[in-house]
Structures are given as C-alpha cells and as structure tokens.
C-alpha cells in the first residue's frame, strides 16, 4: 500500500458548539494520508494513473465551506466518506486541527482512520 499525503490544507468552516461559533467561519488545518496502490502511476509516469491531489484538496475545501457541523468528529467522518467514495483510495488517515480553540494550545483536533 502506497501513500500520497496532503499536509496543512487550510479550509474555513462553521464549526463548533457555542452560539458565537455558529455565526463565524473558522480556519481548519487538514492533513490527509491517502492509501492505495500507485504502482501503475510509478511504472508508467502517466498522470491518468496518479491520484489527483489538487482535485481532492479542492473537494475537501468546498465540503468544509458548505458544512455546519458542531463537532470536528462529525466533519471528519463526512469528509472521509466523500473522499473515499469519489476518489480511487482504499483507506485514509485524516487529521483536522482547529487552531486557537484552546488559548493555551496551538490547536486541538481529531485524527481518524477509515478503510
């Protein structure tokens, strides 16, 4: 199994449980590890066999833009389900960080692994 990664993808979303969070957009930082067999892409050096990480990035940004979840866990599950359904990926690991959510921390977040 090979891995293509997207690190530090910035997306804005309405996210949070507090009333004040429901009226603002907050920046999230998303890291993705996308797993599949990329042997054919490597052997042929042909773009059509490679994973289109620009398209995946755009899709994740758009999904975050449209969403209004209270919990990062729910957003992560939503994103993972769509990425797995729409792209040629066997599994993924996703980290979503919410910078500034706790004043004393650089960020807080969730990490999920989905087959």
C-alpha positions as CSV (number, residue, x, y, z in Angstrom):
1,X,0.0,0.0,0.0
2,X,1.4,3.4,-1.0
3,X,0.6,6.8,0.5
4,X,0.0,10.2,-1.1
5,X,-0.3,13.0,1.5
6,X,-1.7,16.5,1.6
7,X,-0.3,18.4,4.6
8,X,-1.5,21.7,6.0
9,X,-4.6,22.2,3.8
10,X,-6.4,25.2,5.0
11,X,-10.2,25.4,4.8
12,X,-12.8,27.5,6.5
13,X,-16.0,26.2,8.1
14,X,-18.8,27.0,10.5
15,X,-17.7,24.6,13.3
16,X,-18.3,24.5,17.0
17,X,-20.9,24.1,19.7
18,X,-21.0,27.5,21.2
19,X,-23.5,30.1,20.0
20,X,-20.8,32.5,18.9
21,X,-19.2,29.8,16.8
22,X,-22.4,29.3,14.8
23,X,-22.1,32.8,13.3
24,X,-18.5,32.8,12.2
25,X,-16.2,30.8,9.9
26,X,-13.1,29.3,11.5
27,X,-10.0,28.2,9.8
28,X,-9.2,24.5,10.0
29,X,-5.9,22.8,9.1
30,X,-6.3,19.4,7.5
31,X,-3.7,16.7,6.9
32,X,-4.6,13.7,4.7
33,X,-2.8,10.4,4.1
34,X,-4.4,8.7,1.2
35,X,-3.6,5.0,0.7
36,X,-3.8,3.0,-2.5
37,X,-1.6,1.0,-4.9
38,X,0.1,3.6,-7.0
39,X,2.4,1.1,-8.8
40,X,0.9,1.8,-12.2
41,X,1.4,5.5,-11.9
42,X,5.0,5.0,-10.8
43,X,5.8,2.5,-13.6
44,X,4.2,4.5,-16.4
45,X,4.9,8.0,-15.2
46,X,1.4,8.7,-16.6
47,X,-0.8,11.3,-14.9
48,X,-4.0,9.4,-15.6
49,X,-2.9,6.6,-13.2
50,X,-2.0,9.0,-10.4
51,X,-4.1,10.4,-7.6
52,X,-5.3,13.9,-8.4
53,X,-4.4,15.6,-5.1
54,X,-5.4,19.0,-6.4
55,X,-8.9,17.8,-7.1
56,X,-9.1,16.1,-3.6
57,X,-7.8,19.3,-2.0
58,X,-10.4,21.4,-3.8
59,X,-13.2,18.9,-2.9
60,X,-12.3,19.0,0.8
61,X,-12.1,22.8,0.9
62,X,-15.5,23.0,-0.8
63,X,-17.1,20.5,1.6
64,X,-15.8,22.4,4.6
65,X,-17.1,25.6,3.1
66,X,-20.6,24.1,2.8
67,X,-20.7,22.4,6.2
68,X,-22.1,23.5,9.5
69,X,-21.1,20.8,12.0
70,X,-20.8,21.2,15.7
71,X,-18.1,18.6,16.2
72,X,-14.8,18.0,14.4
73,X,-15.5,14.3,14.6
74,X,-18.7,14.7,12.5
75,X,-16.9,16.8,9.9
76,X,-14.1,14.4,9.7
77,X,-16.5,11.5,9.2
78,X,-18.3,13.4,6.5
79,X,-15.1,14.3,4.6
80,X,-13.7,10.8,4.8
81,X,-16.9,9.2,3.5
82,X,-17.0,11.5,0.5
83,X,-13.3,11.3,-0.3
84,X,-13.3,7.5,-0.1
85,X,-16.5,7.3,-2.3
86,X,-15.3,9.8,-5.0
87,X,-11.6,9.0,-5.4
88,X,-9.6,5.9,-6.1
89,X,-8.4,5.5,-2.5
90,X,-8.5,2.3,-0.4
91,X,-8.1,4.0,3.0
92,X,-7.2,7.3,4.6
93,X,-5.9,8.9,7.7
94,X,-7.2,12.4,8.4
95,X,-6.1,15.0,11.0
96,X,-8.2,18.1,11.4
97,X,-6.8,20.8,13.6
98,X,-8.7,23.7,14.9
99,X,-6.1,26.4,15.7
100,X,-6.8,28.6,18.7
101,X,-9.7,26.5,20.1
102,X,-7.9,26.4,23.4
103,X,-6.0,29.6,24.3
104,X,-3.1,27.7,25.8
105,X,-2.7,25.3,22.9
106,X,-1.5,25.8,19.3
107,X,-4.5,23.8,18.2
108,X,-6.8,20.9,19.1
109,X,-8.3,18.3,16.8
110,X,-9.2,14.8,15.8
111,X,-7.4,12.0,13.9
112,X,-9.5,9.3,12.1
113,X,-8.5,6.3,10.1
114,X,-11.0,4.8,7.7
115,X,-10.8,1.8,5.4
